[in-house]
């Protein structure tokens, strides 16, 4: 039979009806003594156990663990739908959202970028491409009608046939109730970020006015090697940013993201999972 708490611990109050007329000096503890012991144990625990900063606040845990979950979900969607996806991070608002493209030929390329284009930069690049491509359309000639079949024969050329491959890749936000725009703010911001296609670390100080950073996912089951640093938005915390920052590091072939407390330098040019 399992002993009860009552069997191991006796709480008794002093008796006022002893033969001598004075309180009994029995071996039991008084209620005040028990409270004092518990209080002493609590104080000792606080002093002895170190104050682990790795335990995040509830808000930080919700937002950063949510980001790690979104990275895994985007990885799964890319594999499931067999097309590239990307997470877009906006530095000035700490918002991020998911985009996709139907261009299965999209690749990162061999030339790292100094910075990612803004949505307006992308629109301008596509408009400029269409304007410049008109020259090749004109060189290809005019439509002609076949006299025998009365079919209209459109002009063609290798360049016209390759237009979609030459055109800048168009990305569209995923319109899904589960993929509404997320935000790490207002209490947190993206301090800095570097993905595999970046030449250097993309920082809040450099990009906050019109800064965006992308994290790409591929249907082969790959997410870019990347590191994301998330810090408090309060200006008063900047002196302690290294202690208050959270480091998020992707695992390329697993689609996972590891979250650590504190600022940790990560060399994303080296795959840490490769030995």
N, C-alpha and C positions, 0 to 999 in steps of 0.2 A: 504493500500500500504506500503510495507516494506521500511523504510528509508534507504537512501544510505549513504555511508561513507561521501559523500560530504555534506549531510545535517547536520551531527554531528561534522564535523571538517573543519575549514576554514584555508587554508594556503595562506597568502597574503604577497606580498613583499611591502616594504615601497614606497609610492608614491613620485615622484619627481616633481609633477606638482600641488602642493597645492597652495592656494592663497598667502600663506606667502613666498613661494619659498623654504620652508624647507620640509624635509620628514614628512609624516603624522604620527601621533601617534595613528593610529587605533588599535583596540583590537586584530587584527590578529597576529599569530606567524610567525616569520621569519624562513626560511629554516634552518639556523644555530641553532636557538633555538630548533627546532624539533629534529635535529640530536643530540644535546647535551642531550636532555631529554631521547631519546632512548638509548644513550650510558650509561647514568646514571642508567637507569632501568636495563640494561644488567649487569653492574657491581654489582648493588644491588642484583640481582638474583644469581650471582655467589657466593657472599659473604654470603647470607642468606641461600640458599639451600645447604644442606650438600653434600659432595662428596661421593656418594654412590658407594662403591667398589663392590656392588653386580651386577653392570652393567658390563658384561664381554666384552672383546674385540671381534671384529668380528671373529677373528680366533678361539679364545677359544669357542665362542658360536657355531660356525659351527662344530667343532670337538667334543665337549662334548655333544651337542644336538644330533649330529650324533650317538654317542655311546648310548645315551638313546633310540634313535629310533631303533638301532640295537638290543638292549636288548628286546624291545617289539616285533620286527620282529622274533627273534629267538624263543621267547615264543610262538608266533602264529604258527610258522613252526612245533614246537614240538607237539602241539595239533593237527594240521592239518594232519601231516604225522604219528602220533601215534608212535613216537619213540624218544629216548633221543637225545638231542643236547648239545653242550657245546661251549662257547666262550673261546678261548685260548689267553692269554695275555703274550707277551714277554717283560720282563722288560727292557732289554738293548736297544731295538729299539723302544719301545712303540707301536709295531705293535699288531694287534689282528685279529683273523679270526674265522670262524665258522666250527665246525666239527660235524659229526654224527656217529652213530653206529647202526647196525641192531640188536644188543643185547637188546631185550625188557626187559630182566631180570635185567638190570643194576640198581643198587641201590647205594646210597652214603655209606652205612655201618654205623656202630656205633662207629668206631674208627677214630677220627679226625687225619689228616695228618700234619706232621711237614712242608712238602713242597710237591708240585706237581712234578711228574717226567717230565724230558725233553723228547722230541721226541726220542732221542738216548737211554735214559733210558728205554722207552717203548719197543723199538726194541730189546734191550738186554734182557729184561724180557721175551718177547715172544720167542726169540731164545733159551733161557735157559729152558723155559718150554718145548719146543719141544724136546730138548736134553734129559731132565729128563724123559719125557713121553715114550721115546723109551723102557725104562725098562719094563713098563707095557704092551706095545705091545708085547715084547718078551715073557713075562710071559703068555700071552693069547694063545700062540702057533702059529702054522703055518696054512696056508690055506690048506684045503683038498678038494678033488674032489669026489663027490658022484658017485659011480660006476654005479648006475642005471639011474640016471637022467643026469649024466655028468655035473652037476652044481658045480660051485666052492663055497664052504662054507667058508666064512671068519671067523676068530676067533672073539669071542665077550666076553665081560665081563662088569659088571656094570661100571667099570672105563673107559673103552673104549667108552661106550655109553654116558658117562657124560663128555667126553673130551671138547666139546665146552663150557660147563658150567664152567669147571675148568680153561680153558685157559684165560689169561689176555684179557680184553676187547680191541678190536682194534677200533681205531677212524680214520676217514678219513676226510680230508678237503672237505667241500661242494664245488663241482665244478659247480658253477652257476655264470653267468655274474653279477648278483646282489650281489654276496657275494665274490668279490675279496678281497684280504687282505687290511685291513684298517690300518691307523696309526694316533696316537695322536701327533707324532713328526713332524718335529724336534724341534719345539718350546716348546712342552710339553712332560712330561714323567709320568709314573705311579709311583708315590711316594711310595704308599703302597696299599695293598688290603687284605681283609679277606672275605672269603666266608664260608658258613655253614660247609663245610667239612674240613676247616683248623683249626689246633689247636691254632694258634696264627696269628697275623698280619704278612703278607708277605711283607717285605720292600725292597725298591730299593737298599739300601746299602748292604743288605745281599745276594740278589739274582741277581744283575745286570750282573754278569759274565755268568751265565747259569741259569737264573731264569724264570720260567713260572708259571702262575696261571690260574686256570680253574673256569668257572662259568657254572653250569649245569642247564639244562632245562628238564622238564619231561612232558610226554604226558597227564598226569592227569591235567595239567594246573598249573604248579608250577615252579618257578625259585628260586634258592637258596637265602636265606637271605644273603646279601653281602653289603660291603661298599668298594668303590674304591676312592682313593685320587689321584687327578691329579694336578701336579704342573709344573711351568715353568722349562725348562731344563737348563736355564742359571745359571751357578754356582754363579753368583753375586746376584741372587735373593734368595739364600738359607736362608739368614738372615731374609727374610720376607716371608718365605714359608707359615706360618700359615695364613697370610693375603691373599696370592696369590693362595693358594690351592683351588681346587673345590672338593666338597664332593658329590659323587654319591651313592645313597642308593636304593636298589631294594625293590619292594613291591611283596612278594612271590606269592600270589594268584591272583594278578592283572596283573603281567607281566610288570609292569611299573618301571621306575627309576626316582627318584627325584634328582634334581641337586641344590646344594646350594653353594654360594660363601663363602670361608673361610673354615678352618679346623674344623670339628665338630666330636667329639668322638661319635662312635656308637657302642653299644653292640649288635653284631649280634646273640648272643645266646638267645636274647629275641625278640620275635615277637612283634614289636611296634604296630601292627594293632590288636593285641589281647588284649582285656580289661578284 
